[in-house]
Amino acid sequence: MNFRNKYVLAIDQGTTSSRAILFSHQGNIITLAQKTFQQYFPKPGWVEHDPNEIWYSQSSVAAEAVAKANLTGLDHHRVGSGDFPSGLSCNSMARPTYSGYLP
């Protein structure tokens, strides 16, 4: 398989924003997109996130990075995601039941 024209879409999930970076197979940055999301402080020393907001921000930045490069879904070779140190509780349908929290 010829990977010369393939791309890597990396999704970096931070505490305050989601970022997508589209790399060429040679490791060059093609495009970048970033979107912040709301921080909730229900009590002193406690930070929560709405998991649906995080998912929306991740899918939005991924789509934006791909669109900026004028690519289609078939142009992608790999998709990766960074580490996100948040706890999340889901029901049996894999839907979030509570806000995400930072330990």
N, C-alpha and C positions, 0 to 999 in steps of 0.2 A: 504494500500500500504506500502511496506517495503522500507524505505528510507536509510537503512544502507549503501548501495553501490552506492548512488547517489552523485552528485557533484554540486557545485555552481561555475559558471564562472563569475567573476566580471571583468568589464572593467573600468579602471580608465583613464579618459581623462584629461591629464594635458596640460599646456601651451606649453611645448616643447616635449612631448612624450605621447604615448599611452602605457598602461600597462594592461596585463591580468593576473589575479591570479585565479588559480583553487583551490577551497577549498573542503575538504571532508564534508560530511553532519555533522560531529562532529566539524567542524570549523578549522581543520588543513590545512595548506598550502601544497598542493600537488606539484604544479609547478607554475612558474612565467615566463612571457615573457615581454620584453619591446622594443619599437622601437621609435626612435626620428624622427621628421619630420622638414622640413625647416621652418624657421621664415623669414618673409619678412618685411622690414622696409621702406615703400614707402615715409615716411616723418618723421621728428623728433617727437617722442612721439607716433608713430602709429605702431602697429604690425598687420600683416595680416597672414592668413594661407590659404593654398589651401585645400578646403574641400575634394577634391578627394584624396589628400595625407593623410588626417586624416582618411578617410574611409578605405583606403588601409592599413594604420598602424593599425587600430583597427581590421580589419579582419585578418591581418597577425599575430598579437600577440595572437588573440583568437585561430587561427589554430595551432600556435606554442605551446601554453600551452596545448592544447588538445593532440597534437601529442607527446609531451614530456611524457605525462602520458599514452600513448598507448591506448587512448579511442576512441570510435566511437561516432557519433552524438547521438546515442540512449542512451548513458551512462549519458547524461546531465539531470539534474533535473530543474535547473533555470539558467537564464542568466540575469545579471544586469549591469547597466552602471551608472557611477558617473555623477555629474553635470559638464557641460562644459559652462563657461561663455562667449561664443562667439556668435556674431550675424551672421546669414547666410540668404541670399536671394535665394529663389528657384523659378523656373518657374512652370507652371501648370503640368509638368511631374515629379515634385519633384527633378529636377536636379539643382545643384547650378548654379547661374548666375553670382556671384561675389565671390571674396575671402572672407573667414571668417575674422572677425575683432574682436579685443578685446576692449571692451568699457573702 
